[in-house]
């Protein structure tokens, strides 16, 4: 995990800070650049899923979208 955070930090997608109450604790948070990247990736994924759904039978597409919306709501 440390190596991954190092790389993401170098790219500007995450940053490390120390906890106020205990400087031994290192906290990691997503930067605004990281949030923008995740948003773009999510939009692209949704677009690709929508394209795939156009080639899928209606009942299968409906079942998938119901499951996807539940998953999306649980993450938000």
C-alpha atoms as a printed R data frame, in Angstrom:
   type eleno elety resid chain resno       x      y       z
1  ATOM     1    CA   UNK     A     1   0.000  0.000   0.000
2  ATOM     2    CA   UNK     A     2   2.858  2.390   0.768
3  ATOM     3    CA   UNK     A     3   4.286  2.080  -2.726
4  ATOM     4    CA   UNK     A     4   0.902  2.754  -4.298
5  ATOM     5    CA   UNK     A     5   0.343  5.820  -2.107
6  ATOM     6    CA   UNK     A     6   3.870  7.017  -2.966
7  ATOM     7    CA   UNK     A     7   3.104  6.859  -6.685
8  ATOM     8    CA   UNK     A     8  -0.320  8.487  -6.330
9  ATOM     9    CA   UNK     A     9   1.193 11.220  -4.169
10 ATOM    10    CA   UNK     A    10   3.915 11.926  -6.745
11 ATOM    11    CA   UNK     A    11   1.196 12.266  -9.398
12 ATOM    12    CA   UNK     A    12  -0.756 14.681  -7.190
13 ATOM    13    CA   UNK     A    13  -3.783 12.427  -6.660
14 ATOM    14    CA   UNK     A    14  -3.269 11.877  -2.916
15 ATOM    15    CA   UNK     A    15  -1.522 13.588  -0.049
16 ATOM    16    CA   UNK     A    16  -0.255 12.512   3.336
17 ATOM    17    CA   UNK     A    17  -0.770 14.395   6.571
18 ATOM    18    CA   UNK     A    18  -0.110 13.582  10.199
19 ATOM    19    CA   UNK     A    19  -2.864 13.221  12.780
20 ATOM    20    CA   UNK     A    20  -3.126 16.186  15.124
21 ATOM    21    CA   UNK     A    21  -3.372 14.012  18.219
22 ATOM    22    CA   UNK     A    22  -0.598 11.560  17.297
23 ATOM    23    CA   UNK     A    23   2.078 12.462  14.757
24 ATOM    24    CA   UNK     A    24   2.949  8.792  14.361
25 ATOM    25    CA   UNK     A    25  -0.347  8.342  12.503
26 ATOM    26    CA   UNK     A    26  -0.092  9.108   8.819
27 ATOM    27    CA   UNK     A    27  -3.379  9.980   7.147
28 ATOM    28    CA   UNK     A    28  -3.930  9.804   3.411
29 ATOM    29    CA   UNK     A    29  -6.539 11.805   1.570
30 ATOM    30    CA   UNK     A    30  -7.551 12.204  -2.038
31 ATOM    31    CA   UNK     A    31  -6.731 15.609  -3.546
32 ATOM    32    CA   UNK     A    32  -9.086 17.567  -5.789
33 ATOM    33    CA   UNK     A    33  -6.999 16.331  -8.739
34 ATOM    34    CA   UNK     A    34  -7.662 12.767  -7.564
35 ATOM    35    CA   UNK     A    35 -11.381 13.400  -7.202
36 ATOM    36    CA   UNK     A    36 -11.457 14.809 -10.748
37 ATOM    37    CA   UNK     A    37  -9.660 11.718 -12.073
38 ATOM    38    CA   UNK     A    38 -12.075  9.337 -10.351
39 ATOM    39    CA   UNK     A    39 -15.014 11.350 -11.666
40 ATOM    40    CA   UNK     A    40 -13.717 11.161 -15.250
41 ATOM    41    CA   UNK     A    41 -13.051  7.432 -14.900
42 ATOM    42    CA   UNK     A    42 -16.543  6.877 -13.516
43 ATOM    43    CA   UNK     A    43 -18.120  8.851 -16.360
44 ATOM    44    CA   UNK     A    44 -16.171  6.815 -18.916
45 ATOM    45    CA   UNK     A    45 -17.173  3.548 -17.258
46 ATOM    46    CA   UNK     A    46 -20.827  4.575 -17.209
47 ATOM    47    CA   UNK     A    47 -20.631  5.506 -20.884
48 ATOM    48    CA   UNK     A    48 -19.127  2.142 -21.786
49 ATOM    49    CA   UNK     A    49 -21.754  0.309 -19.763
50 ATOM    50    CA   UNK     A    50 -24.515  2.282 -21.500
51 ATOM    51    CA   UNK     A    51 -23.040  1.353 -24.889
52 ATOM    52    CA   UNK     A    52 -22.945 -2.317 -23.889
53 ATOM    53    CA   UNK     A    53 -26.519 -2.157 -22.612
54 ATOM    54    CA   UNK     A    54 -27.740 -1.052 -26.046
55 ATOM    55    CA   UNK     A    55 -26.680 -4.472 -27.352
56 ATOM    56    CA   UNK     A    56 -28.242 -6.383 -24.440
57 ATOM    57    CA   UNK     A    57 -31.741 -7.809 -24.133
58 ATOM    58    CA   UNK     A    58 -34.111 -5.524 -22.241
59 ATOM    59    CA   UNK     A    59 -34.684 -7.833 -19.256
60 ATOM    60    CA   UNK     A    60 -30.939 -8.431 -18.753
61 ATOM    61    CA   UNK     A    61 -30.170 -4.726 -19.056
62 ATOM    62    CA   UNK     A    62 -32.915 -3.866 -16.561
63 ATOM    63    CA   UNK     A    63 -31.602 -6.383 -14.017
64 ATOM    64    CA   UNK     A    64 -28.070 -5.084 -14.399
65 ATOM    65    CA   UNK     A    65 -29.092 -1.433 -14.024
66 ATOM    66    CA   UNK     A    66 -31.102 -2.201 -10.891
67 ATOM    67    CA   UNK     A    67 -28.087 -3.901  -9.317
68 ATOM    68    CA   UNK     A    68 -25.759 -1.091 -10.461
69 ATOM    69    CA   UNK     A    69 -27.970  1.629  -8.968
70 ATOM    70    CA   UNK     A    70 -28.073 -0.196  -5.617
71 ATOM    71    CA   UNK     A    71 -24.301 -0.506  -5.639
72 ATOM    72    CA   UNK     A    72 -23.905  3.153  -6.626
73 ATOM    73    CA   UNK     A    73 -26.230  4.268  -3.811
74 ATOM    74    CA   UNK     A    74 -24.338  2.206  -1.235
75 ATOM    75    CA   UNK     A    75 -21.037  3.837  -2.244
76 ATOM    76    CA   UNK     A    76 -22.334  7.409  -2.264
